[in-house]
């Protein structure tokens, strides 16, 4: 067993045979959190011994996704493909020492009699009778190592203190423990993370929608939200707190809080976290995420970060409460940033059809034009006062103004819209 004083070293060991998906990202996050929590080292190891199925593009994608999620590794990435000799030598050594044997060009581990017992930090004591384990292959006849050999050799060599990985590896653990014993190494702590299921309670897969981390980025999810969401997939703080900033998460996280029960991936919950983060992320950070989206929408201009920065900040703040994804910001900013507005025909039909209402908007435009100052209060007073004079409901004037100004029947508060739009544009658009 690991001595308590030995340094904490954990690793995330993806096989680059696909994108970084939700399950892998959750594993990486828990490893990273545990390392942060215990002042340890987080190691990234790319398990690319399956040359046929691994690719450099996938490796690059995994590194990119981890970086986007803010899961910075302290050591590595190490590549197993560069360490093949090391695995081969170890297999030979095991043969020489009688723990393994040659079999039709391959090398197999000789499973000793008895049983394997270990205490999983999450699942508790697990015992497997050795006679249920076959003499498994360590080195294939093409002299490539199997996963069991390379993973144990590396975990020993890299002095991994805690193996934190998905529960799909529980059944591999007894074989790996036998290898540790044969190699004379002490065992790390094993902590297996519960499976992640889709809403239909089957294992999370593409059928359930996007599962790759970068697909969430494309959907306009911010990394802070995904990270917070992932943290609660199989871990609970023991309180009803749900929103955690980095510091709080580091503080609250522990292996004890990890559940044995399968976690269920709930897309609505992720959407909720995203809305929460969009409403509270620090302005500069949000603008960093938003800039590429405004560019894609053709709405970016550098002055938004310079002369117009105060105005842009008010615009962003106005949109925050209703934003669900990053793209909502450019979408709802178009009416302020694009000189041409598109009118929703249904909204026009509903609120602007009556010739009388158009006349009223003309009158309102003149009122607003002559206001001594153009503020939230003064525009509101003008609109309500004018409606009174006309003997119509303020609501009717407001609905019509909303469509005239924004082209839509749903928009943020009309007086916010007017003040952000400015007097000139407001007056011009009311004279529809
Ligand atoms: N490379 C393995 C995988 O992608 C993980 C190995 C491990 O964590 O032990 O599933």
Boltz pocket constraint, residues with backbone or C-beta under 6 A from the ligand:
constraints:
  - pocket:
      binder: B
      contacts: [[A, 11], [A, 13], [A, 14], [A, 15], [A, 47], [A, 151], [A, 164], [A, 165], [A, 166], [A, 169]]
      max_distance: 6.0
